[in-house]
Amino acid sequence: MAKPIYPSHLLLFLLVVLHCFHHSQQSQSQSQWLSLMEIQKLLNYPSALSSFKYSRKGRGLCSIEPTPSLTLACYQGIITQLHITGNNGFPPLPNDFSSHSFFASIAQLPSLKVLSLTNLGLWGPIPPTIAHLSSLEILNVSTNYLSGNISLQISSLRNLQTLILDQNKFTGQVPAWLSSLPVLSVLSLKNNLLNGSLPYSFSSLQTLRVVSLSHNYLSGEVPDLTNLTNLQVLDLEDNYFGPHFPSLPNKLVTLVLRKNKFRLGIQTTLDSSSSSWFQLQKLDISLNEFVGPFVPSLLSLPSINYLDIGGNKFNGVLFKNISCNAELAFVNLSSNLLTGELPSCLKKSRISLYTQNCLANEDQEQHPSSLCHNEALAVRIPPSKEEHKRHYAKQVISLSAVGGIVGAIAVVGLVFVAVKRSFGDQHQPTTRFITDTASAVNTAKLLSDAKYISETMKMGASIPAYRTFALEELKEATNNFDDSTLLGKDSDGQIYRGKLCDGTLVAIRGLKMRKRHNPQVYTHLIELISKLRHGHLVSALGHCLELHPDDSSVSRLFLISEFVPNGTLRGCISEAPPGRKLNWAQRIVAAIGVAKGIQFLHTGIVPGVKSINLKIKNVLMDHGLHVKISNYSLALLAENRGVVGTLAASSSSKGSFQARVEHECKNDVYDFGVILLEIILGRPIMFQNEVGVLKDLLRVSLTTDDIARRNIVDPAVHKECSDESLKTMMEICVRCLSNEPTDRPSVEDILWNLQFAAQLQDSTSHLDSPVSSSHSQQV
């Protein structure tokens, strides 16, 4: 029979346990203190580490105040972060310094998650003992003199998310074992002595966000990087890569290929990819060997603000009316073979360099036009047989397009009405539909309107040209409007999913006309809809007018648009399961996309489209989580499906019309504020009376502290969003929801604030995001 445990025995047992625990903590603190003292000794006692000496043998290590030279972070008394920044190698390291001994001392801190040792003058290789730091998530040893091959033992750091080895003396090749690091997000190896080509395994590093390999001696072709779908920054400056332009993913924000040996394939890549580079802000391909025509659409990429193509042999003719992105702040076209005139939009840029071309502008030094012509002939590359075939095919297509335009001019002003009669039932009503609605005035305007042609061309070959559909095509695409193809319906009509004969998926909206008008009344409306093409709008592909049999008035209008497959923005935020919600950075990007779509509707065409009754359920997401506004064309219809209201505006006084336009713009700003509210809070806003309450909640939180603000944010993102980014988003949201329209910001003001919020979040992410959220709470 077991002896009973008396209270005195239990008390004694607890005292023993507490004593052992306390002794273990003291022992651990003593071990950490000894390791730091050894590190201080090996670094020749720099003054920045003098606080180690006064930390009372470990008991105060975790309370050392951070300085620009030293930062310690702990969790439950255990050191998890160590940042030491030297003074350009002063004091100099002892002559007998050994990187093996130094990293052996570091390895005595096995719980480190962040290790940053910069500007200390360290030399020698990174030894195998680095593998003892198995919890490491960030390793930064930049601006030292470390040498040899990059240590194979780093491959055992399975939690490593950021690896920065900049400005050292590392040699050998970029290691193939990098692909074994499952969560590597930031890789920076710039300013070293690395050589050889990039391993093919590089293309499998799908978690990479930032890659910087500049200022090395790397060469050969860049592996296919299209699978790196998270990659935002790629910097390969000052190497020997080439000659083919690399295959790249479409979410890049910064692409720097300056000073390499690239020569071929850029036109093909741009033709197929530039329309999807909607996030690209900086593109630097200067000082390479590129030849062939310059692609003007680079100047108008949706987010571009920095473009440098200087020091190549691009040729082609520039025109004054070429369009540019309004945010373009720096452009360098210098030292190429360009002719013609500098685009007027470049004169508005802060910095535009175009010297040593053959342009008509003489305010910067230019060559004679004959020189550029002769040089362009000298560098032209004879096409291969396959390229010649493709070129010939393009010529045939171009000639066909010209022939189509000439044909359109020949039949201008004609309206062809096809009459479909049912021979099976003589009493069935006759349905007539419009197959063409061209007019002499509109066709001439379309041919002369280069702005809209160029905007359409920028959408790329993936979006077909706008055209008229026959009713039979729509019936075939939807299996005679079968219920199985019905996507939804509302007060405006039904929406069907259709599949055209060439396999293209489309959305078909059928609208019943409440008032009768002849087809010509809709000409202006259709022409306007056909021009609404932008990266953040669901593109209209065509229309079909169904007519009443008795008086040929329009009974139904079908609008055919591209099919966007990935649901709605609400479905990725407030209605998504926790693991599939957009993160904070993605939400800001989505908001920027919606704002750019609104901006185009307001100002990208004349007349603009306002009061579009914007709702989050009408913001769709494509496969790349790229936002597209739908249903905007319904704003053109109004009570009479838009026609009468649109034409009546021209008869009002100029002043009152301008005031009405401004008011309508601010309506869209308010609707955008409601979307921002849902993006921030992560809950569906179903009733109008909720908006005022939630707006006041945001306003109050702006006057409180960070913790209070995060308590009202969507729990899925409240840990990852930086406070400054969150405050900026909240402030612009509250302003958008102002009761007085005149107090609401302009769309341009909204865009500036959203982009600023993105920059604030990005700057924080570079510091914080590599450490997982759970760990960041610990350290």
N, C-alpha and C positions, 0 to 999 in steps of 0.2 A: 504494500500500500504506500503511495507517494506521500511524502511529508508535506504538511501544509506550509504555505509561504506566509510568514507573518509580516505585518506592515514594516517592521524594522528591517527585515531582510530586503523587502522591495525597495525601500528608500536607499539602502546601501547599494543595491544593484543599479538604480538610476544615477546615483552619484558617480559610480564607476564609469557608466556609459558617458555621462556628461564630461567627465575628466578625460576620457579617451578621445571624445570628439574635439574638445578644446585643445588637447595636445596635438591632434591631427591637423587642426587649423593652424596652430602655431608652427608646426613643422612645415606645412605647405607655404605659409607666409615667409618663413625663414629661408626656404629653398628658393622662392621667387626673388627675395631680396639678394641672396647670394648670386643668383644668375645675373641680375641687373648690375651688381657691383663688378662682376667679371666682364660684362659688356662694356661698362664704363672704363675699366682698366685697358681692355683691348683697343678701345677707341682713343687711348692716350688722354683720358680724363678731360674731355671737353667741358667747358663751363656750363653748357646747356644741361648736362646731366648731374650737376652738383646736388640737385634736390634728392637724388638717391641716398646720399650720405646722411641727410638729415631726416630720413623717413623712419627713424627709430627702429631700424632692423625689421622692417616689413610691416609693422602694424599700421603705418600711415601711407603705404604705397598707393593705395587706391584713392587717397585723398589729395594727391599731388595736383596742384592747380595746372591746367594745361597752358602751354606757351607755344609760340610759333615754332620752337625747336623740339618740344617734347609733349606728347600726349599719351596718357595711359587711361585705359578704360577697363573696368572690372565688372564681373558678375558674381555676387556672393563671395567676394574676396579673391576671386581668381582672375588673373589678368587675361583679357580677351582681345585687347587692341594695344598695339605698340607702334607709335609713330615717332621716329627720330629724324630730324632734318639738320644736316651739318652746315658748315660755313665754308663751302668750296674747298673741303679737305683740310681745313685748319681747325685745331692743330694737326700737323701731319701725323699719320699713323706710324707706330714704331716700325723700325726696319725689319723686325722679326714677326710682323703681323702675319697671321695665318687665317685665311677665310674658313678653313676647316675648324679651327678652334673657335672662331667667332660664331659660326652657325651652330656649332655644338652647344654653345652657351644659349643661343636663341632657342634651341630644341628643348632646353630645360623648362620652357614655357609651353607645354603641349596643348593648352587650351586656346591658343591664339587663333582668332578668326581673321584678324586684320594685322598685317605686318608691312610697315612702310619705313624703309631705310634709304633716304635720299640725300645726295650731295655730301656723302661722308668720306669720299676718297677710298672706298673699299676696293681691293684688288684681289685677283685670283679667281678660281672657278666657284660656282655654286656647288657645294659638296653634297654627297648622298644624304647627309643628315637632314636635309630639308624635308625628306619624306616623313620625319617624325612629327611634323606639324600637320597631322591628318585632318584637323578641323579647319584649316586655313581656307578662307573664301576670297581674300584680297591679298595679293603679293605685289608690292611695288618697291623695286630696288633701282630706280632710275637715277641718272646723273652720278655714276660711279666709274670705276675702271675694271669692273668684273669682266672676265675673259673666258675663252674656251668655248666648247659647244654648250648649248643650253641643256642643263642637266636633265637626264632621262628620268631622274627620281621625281621631278615635278609631275610626271604623268600619274603618280600614285595619289596625288591630292584631288580626290574625287569630288570634293566640295568647292573646288576653285572656280570662281566666277570672273575674277579680274586678274590679269597677268600683265604687268607693266615692267619692261626691262629696258626702257629708253636710255639713250646716251651712255652706252657702255662699250666694251670691246669684244662682244660676243662674235664668234666666227662659226663657220660651218653653215649648214642649211637650216631652213625653217623645218622643225622636226615633224615627221608624219604622225608621231604619237599624240599630237595636239587633239586629234579627233577622238581620243579616248577620254577626254575631259568632258563629261556629259552635260555640264551646265555653264561652260565657258561663255561669257557674254562680252567681255572687253579684252582684246588682244592688242598690245602696243609694243612693238619691237623696233621702233624708229631709231635712227642714228646709231647703228652698229656696223659690223663688218660682215654681215651675213651674205652668202652667195648661193648660186645654184637656182633651181626653179622651185616654185611652190608645189608641194606634194598634191596628188590628185585627191587624197583624203580630206584636203582642205574644204572641198565642196560639200562635205557631209556635216560640217559644223553648224547645224541649223539654229543653234541658240545664240550665235554671234550677233551683237548689235553694233560694235565698233571694232574696226580693223585698221591699224596704222602700221605700215611697214616701210615708211618713207626713209630716204637717205641711207640705203644699203647698197649692195651690189647684186641684187637679185635679177634674174633674167628669165627668158623663155616666155611661153604662152601662159596667161593666167587661166587657171582651171575654170570650168563652168560654175558660176556662182548663183545661178537662178534659183537653186533650192534654199539659199540662205534668206528665207522670207522675212527674218527679223532684222536684217542688216540695214543700218541707217547711215553709217559713216564708213567710207572706204577711202583710205589715203595711201597711195602707192608712189608718191612723188620721189623723183631723183633715184631711179633704178634703171634697169635695162630691159624692162618687160616689152614684149611685142613679138611679131609685128601686128597681130590681129587684135582689134578692139574686143575687150572681154564681154562675155554674156553675163548680164547683171540682173539682180532682182529689181522689183519695181517700187520698193518702199524707201529707196535711198533718199537721204536728206542732203548729204555732202558726198561728192565724188571728186577726188583729186588724183589725176593721172599725169600731172605735170612732169616734164623732163624725163621721158622714157623713150622707147623706140617704136611706139605705136604708129601704124601706117595705114592699115587696111580695115575694111569692114564697118567703119563707123556709120556710113550712110544706111547700110542694111539694118544695123541695130537701131538706129534712130527711127527709121521708117516703121519698125515693128514695135518699138518700146516707148518712144518718147511720149506718146499719148497717155501712157500709164504712169509716167514719172510725175505724178501729181504732187508729191511731197518734196521733190528735188529743189533745194534752195541754192546750193553752190555747186558749180560745175567748172573745173579747171583742167583743160586738156592741152594747155600751152606747152611750147618747146618740145613737140614731138615731130613726127614726119608725115602727118596726115596730108593726103591729097584728095582732090575731087571737090564736088560742089559743097559749099556751106549750106547748112539746113536752117533757114530763117526761123522755123518754128521753135528753135532753142530760145529765141528772144522772148517768147510768149508762153513758156511753160507755166503752169498754174501758180507755182510758188517760187519761181526763180528770182533771186536777188543779186547773184554774183555769177558772171560768165566770163571766162578767159580762154580764148582760142588762139592767142598770140603765138607767133613763131612757128607756124605750120605753112602749108602750101594749099590752103583752101582757096578755091576760085568761085566764080559766079558773079551775077549782077545783083546789086542791092537797089531797092527802090525806096523812095521817100515815104510811101504809105504803108510800109511793112509795120505790123503791130508789135508792141512790146508789153511785157508785164509792167504794170504801174509801180511795182515794188522794186524794179531793177535798179540797183544803186551803183553797180560797178560793171563795166563792159570793156573788154580789151580785145579788139579785132586786129591789132597791129601785126605787121610783118607777115601778111598773107598775099594773095593774088586777087583780091576783090576789086570789082569795078562798079560803076554806077554812082549812085548818090547815097550818102549816109541817111538812114531812116530818121525821119523827124523826131520820132519818139526817143531816140538815143541822145538827142540834144537836151532832153529833159532829165537825163540821168545825172546823178551827182558826179560820176567820173566816167568818161567815155574816151577810150584810146583807140585810134584807128590809123596811126601813122604808118608809112611805108607800105601802102597798098596802091591802087590806081584809081582812087575815088575822085569824083569831081570836086569834093570839098578841099579847099586849099589852106584852111587854118591849121592843119597838121600836115607835115611833109608827106608828099605822095610821089610815086614813080609815074612815068609816062604810061598810058594805057597799053601801048604796044609791048612794053616789058612784061606786064602781067599776062597778056595773050600768049606771047612766045614761051614764057615760063610754064604756063598751064599746059601748053602742047608738049613741052619737054618732059613734064613729070607724069603725063597721062599713061596709065597702065593698060596695055592691050587686054581686052576681056577674054576670059576662057570661052570655050564653045558653049558651055551651059549658061554663062552670064550673057553671052551674045544672044542666045535664044530668049532669055528672060527680057533682055533689053528690047528685042524685036517685038515681043508680045506686048510690052508696055507701050511701044510706039503705036501698035495696032489699036490698043485700047484707047490711047489718047486721041488718035484720029477718029475713032468711033464716037468718042465723047464730043469732039468738035462737030462731027456730022450730026449728032443728036441735037446739039444746040442750033445748028443751021436749020435742021428740020423743024425744031420748035418755033423758030422765027417764021418759017414758011406757013405754019398753020396758026399763027398768033391770032387771037381774037375769036377763035372758033370754040364752041362748046359742043362736045360730042355727047349726045344722050343716047345710050343704048336701051332698047326696049326689050324686056324679056317677057315672052308670052308663053303661057302654059297650054300646050296642045292637048294635055290629058283632061283638062277641065275648062271648058269655054267660059264658065261663069266665075272662075277664080280671078280676083282683082289683079290687075297688071302692076308689077313693081318696076320702077325705073330707077336707075342709079347713074350718077355722074362718073365718067371715066377720065375726064380732063376738064379743068376749069381755068385754063390759061387765058390771059388777056394781054392785049398789046402793051398797055402801060406797065403791067406787072412784070412781063417777060423782059422788057427793056431795062426795067429797074434791077431785076435780078442779075442780068448780064453785066450791068455796070457796077454792081455793089460788091466790090472786091473784099470788103471787110467781112461780109457774111460768108462768102465763098471760102476765104482763108480760115474763118472760125470753124466751118464745117469740115474742111480738110484736116484741121488739127485733131478732130475726133478720131481719125484713123480709119483704116479700111474695115475695122470691125463693126462700125455703124454704117449701114447702107444709106444711100441718098434718099431723101424724102420723096415719096411718090404717091400716086392715087391707086387705091386697091379696088378691085371688082368685088361685088358682094359674094359672088361664087367662091372667090379665094378665101374669104373669111369663113364662109360656111364649111368649106373643105378643111380649113385649119382647125375648126372647133367641132368637127363632126356634127354640123348643122346646129351649132350652139347647144350642144348636149349639156345636161346638168353636170356631168362629170368634169366638164372643163370650166365650170363657174367658179371664179375665185372669190367673188363677193358682190354685194349690191348695196346701194344706198339711194338716197332721194334723187340722185342725178342719173341713175341707171345701173346697168350690170357691167361687171368686168369679167372677161373670159381669158383663159390661157389657151393660146393657139400655137400650132406648129405649121409653118409655111412649107411649101413643097421642097424648098432647099434645105430643110431641117432647122431653120432659124426659129427660136422660141420667141413669141411676142405676147404682149398683153393687149387685149381689145376691149375698149370701153364703148358701150352703146348708149347714146344719149337721145331720148325722145324730145322732140321740139314742142314746146308748149304753144308757140305761135307760128303761124305760117309765113314763110318768106321764100322768095325764089332763090335758086342756087347762087346767082350773082351777088346777092347780099353777103354771102359767106366768103367771098373771095379774099377780102381783106383779112378776115379772121384766119383763114387757112394759110395765107402767105405769112402771117405773123408767127403762127405755131410752127411752121416749117423752119423758121430761123432760130428757134429756141434750142440751141445746142450748146451744151457746156458740160464740163466734166462732173459737175454736181447736180445736173438735172437728168431725169429720165428722158431720153431722147425720143421725140416723136418720129416715127418712121413713115407715116402716111395717114390717109383718111379715106373714107368712103361715104358718099351722100346717098341715102335712100329717099326716093321721092313719092309723094302721094300720086296715085294714078289719075286723079281727076283734074288737078290744076298744076301739077309739076312742082308744087312747093315741097320743101324738105320735110320729111317725116322723122327721119332718124339720121344722126351724125355719128359715124364710127371713127374713133381716134385709135390708131395703132401705134404702140410704143414698144421700146425694147423691154424684154422681160428681165427683171432684177430678182435673183433667186434666193437671197439670204435673209428674207424677212424684213422686219422694220427696226428702226432704231430703238423703239420701246422694247421690242423683243430681245434686244441685246443689252438692255439696262434694267428696267423695272420688272419685266416679265420673264427674264432669263433665270435659269437655275444658278446658284452661287458660283459654280466653277466655270460658267460660260459667259459671265458678264464682262463688258468692256472694262479695262483698267482705266485709271485716271487719265493717263497720257492719251489713250485711245479716245476717251470721251472729249478731251479738248480738241483733238484732231477732227472728230466728227462735228463738233460745234463750229469749228473753222470752216469745214466743208459746207455746212448748211448756210452759214453767213455769206460765203462766196457765191453760192447759188442764188441767194436773195439779191446780192449785189449785182449779179449779171442780169437778173430779171428786171431790176430797177433801172440800170444804166447801160446794159450791154446792147440793147436794141432801142429803136425809136419807132413808136412810142414804147415806153417801158411797161412792164406788167406789175401792178401793185395790188394790195389787198387780196392776197392769194389764199387767205383763210388757212394759214400754215398750221399743221398739227403734226405731232411726233409720229403718229401712225402713218402719215404720208411721207415720212423720210425713210427710204428703203436702203438696204445694205447689199452690196454685191459680194462676190466671193472673197475679195480682198478687204472686206469691211470698209469699203469706200462708200460714203453716203451720197444718195441721189434723191432729190426732191421730186415727188410725183404730184399729179393732180393740179399743178400750177396753171394748166391751160383752162381749167374750169373758171378761173377768175376772169377770163375773157368773155364768158358766156352771159353772166348776169341774169336778169329776169328773162330776157329774150335770147338766152344763150349768148349774151355778150355783144351782139351786133349793134343793136340800137344804142346802147349805152356808150359803146366805143365811138360811134359816129357822132353822137350828140355832143361829145366833149369838145369837138372842134368848133361848135357854134357858141360855146360859152365865152365869157370875157377872159382875156389872158390872165388877169390878176386872180380872179376867182378859180380859174382852172389850175393855176400854179399852186394856190392854197390847198385845193382839193387833192392834188397829186402829193403834196407834202404830207397831208393828213393820212392818205392811204399808205404812204411809205412807213409812217410811224405805227400804223395798224400792224404791219408785218413785223416791226421791231417788237411790239408787245407780244405777238404770237411767238416770236423767237425767244422772248424772255420766259414764257411758259415752258418751252422745250428745255431751256437752260435749267429751270427749276427742277424738272424731272431728272436731268442729267446729274445734278448735284445731289439731290435727295434720294434718288434711286427708287422712288415709289410712283405708281401711276397717278396722274392728276386727272380725275374724271369730271369734276364739277367746277364751274367758274368761281363759286364762292370760296373754294379752297385756295385759290391763287392769292387773294389778299391776305389771308391768315398766314400762309407759308412765306409770302414776301416779308411780312412783318417779323416772322421768325428769323429770317436771314438778316434783316436789318439789325435786329437786337443782337444777334450773334457776332456781328461785325464790331460791336463795341465791347465784347467780352474777350476772354482769352482763347488760346489755341484749343484747349481741351473742350471747352463749351462748343466751339465751332464744329469740331470733329464729331461730337455727340449727335449732331443732327444730319450729318452726311451719310450717304449710303454706306452701311457697314462693310460692303465688299471692297471699298476703296479708301475708307477713312484713315487707314494706317499708311498708305502709300503716297497720298497727296501731300505736297509740301504746303505749309501754312500760307506762305506768300502767294502761291499759285491759287489756293482755295479762296483766299480773300479777294484776289483779283476777279475770279469767276463770280463770286457772290456779289461783289460791288457792281459789276456790269449787268448782272441779272436783275438786281434791285432797280437799277436805272432804267432798264428796258421795261419794267413793269410799272413805271410811274403813271399815276392817274392822268396827269396832263400830257397830251401828246408832245407838246413843245419841250417838255423836260426829258423826253426819251432821247438816247444817243443816236447818231447817224450810224448807218451800216459800216462805214469806214472806221468810225470810232470803235464800234464793237469788234471789228476785225483786229484793230491794233491791240486792244486789250486782251483778246483771246490769244493772239500770237505772243504777247508778253507773258501771259500765264503759261503758255507752252514752254517758253524759254526759262522761266523760273522753275518749272517742274523738271525740265531737262537738266538744268544746272544742279539741281538737288539729286536727280537720279544718278548722275555720274559719280556722286559722292556716296549715295546711300543704296541705290537699287541693287548693286551686286551682292549685298548682304541680305539674306532672306528675311522676310518680315518677322518671323518668329525669333530669329537670332538678334535682329536689330532691337527688339524689346529687351533682350537679355544684356546686350552690351551697352 
